[in-house]
């Protein structure tokens, strides 16, 4: 009889232990921590406005008298643009208008009375093609450049608003909020113009090419925050 009671007690304990283990297993999934929500990728799409500043350097060439010399100076202005993102690819259109202090002069043998070339403003309208690494976007850019070329020598001079071209590359980084920061390089060629007022004799052909390096900040009105 005692053996029978001990056997019943052992079986009861075993059943109770198995029931408790089953209960623990059934409740275990309820206590698992929820998976962390994935951070959405940054979206570069949308309209933006900004400011930029930097400097330029290049060269100017005169045909008569034959002379070539370097030009350099600071630049600063405003920017507006729009981006559309397709997967990792970002396609956009950007325009800017900058004050320019680019200038240079020469009194070499080819220009004994002194020749000077300057630029007071520069504007570009460019396509941008970038690749998004989430909040970092390198890009290439190119399009139309327009600026004024001013030439002067010994009391004579002339100026022209010249269209040309620009090509370059840069990188833009998303900052907290709707702000981004960028740095870019542009090669600009404004061609040349015939300065009929630069000399008494034949018109002088004055050309201007420049390299521009600038940085800027933009405020985005798009969806990527």
Secondary structure, 3 states (H helix, E strand, C coil): CHHHHHHHHHHHHHHHHHHHHHHHHHHHHHHCCCCCCCCCCCCCCEEEEEEEEEEEEEEEEEECCEEEEEEEEEEEEEEEEEEEEECCEEEEEEEEEEEECCEEEECCHHHCCCEEEECCEEEEEEEEEEEEECCEEEEEEEEEEEEEEEEEECCEEEEEEEEEEEEEEEEEEECCCCEEEEEEEEEEEEEEEEECCCCCCCCEEEEEEEEEEEEEEEEECCCCC
